[in-house]
Amino acid sequence: MDHEIDAGAFADRYVAVWNESDPAARRAAIASLWAEDGVQFTESAEYRGHRELERRVDEAFEEFVGGAGFVFRSAGDAVGHHGVVRFSTCMVPAADGEVAWTGFVVAELGEDGRIQRDCQFAEPPLPAFPDARTTADEFVRRLAQGDPDRIAELFAEPVDWRVSWPEPEHPAVPWIRPRSTRADVADHFRTLGSACAPEEVRVDRILVHGPDAVLVGTSAQTVKLTGKRFATSFAVHVTVGGGLITQYHVYEDSLAVAEAFAG
């Protein structure tokens, strides 16, 4: 049944159970994930059947999620074949912070895709998510490389996106419109690159305070459609959470850009 396993989707479902706040929804999710006689093994205990698994998940939620304010996340490394899925998961503060616990799960699935048995191993914590400075530096590096899809990988979904224009869309400037997804972000940088010939785009300074970073620089470009040039100073305010850009606010001379597109 290896061709039937979507390991990433399975890991997401597994992790979501431990974050579920509604007891009825948690119970239903457990029944859909584990077989009726499914068992989970940890280093110190075992839990057989839905009733024991419900108790196990309920207690974990009350202690770590509802009580201590943590959330569980998949590490995005899930793989599976021949009815077996393995992946890593971590526990981090819901308000962002360092990894408090890391687990490694190996799950054996039955013909119906539900867990027959899974073994959970505690591991040393994964490295902390990149901080605002590291993420901002990586953003600048990828920006210089000019690959829109690689730039977009640094953004969370949804992202709080804002540009300093009077309206969220501009009829003449093709990249000025609302954005929220990674596909939107990639389209923004792709459209910007196809509409303008850059002479110089330079980040002169990066200021960091906690999860926030402000990139200050200058940009000089020529609009391919009109042949007009614009030059502007800019500031980009990014907020980083979990190693991804969750907020992206741009402040620039929008009038200079709009005039370069006029006519």
QUITARA-V464841 format. One line per field, one symbol per residue. phi: phi as a letter, one per 30 degrees, with the letter a starting at -180 (. if undefined). psi: psi as a letter, one per 40 degrees, with the letter a starting at -180 (. if undefined). Layout:
phi=???
psi=???
//
This chain:
phi=.ddcdcddddddddddedcdddedddddddddccdecdbcccdcabbciddddddddedddddcdddcicbcbddicdbaahibbbacbbcbdddilddcabbbcbcccdddicddabcccdbeededdedddddddddddddddiceddddddcdbdcdcbcdcebdbbdccdcdaebbcddddddedddedddbcdcabbcdabcbbhdcbcccabbbbcdddcidcbbadbbcccccbiibdcbbccbaddddddddddi
psi=edeehgdddddddddddeehdhdddddddddddiideiihhideiihhidddddddddddddddcddefiiiiieeehiiifehhiiiiihihdeiaihdihihhhhhiadeeihdiihhhhiiiiiiiiaddddddddddddddfhdddddeeiihiighhifidieihddhdegiiididdddddddddddddihhdhhhhdihhhhbeiihhhaihhihhddeeiiihiiihhhihhhfeihdhhhhhigdddddddeh.
//
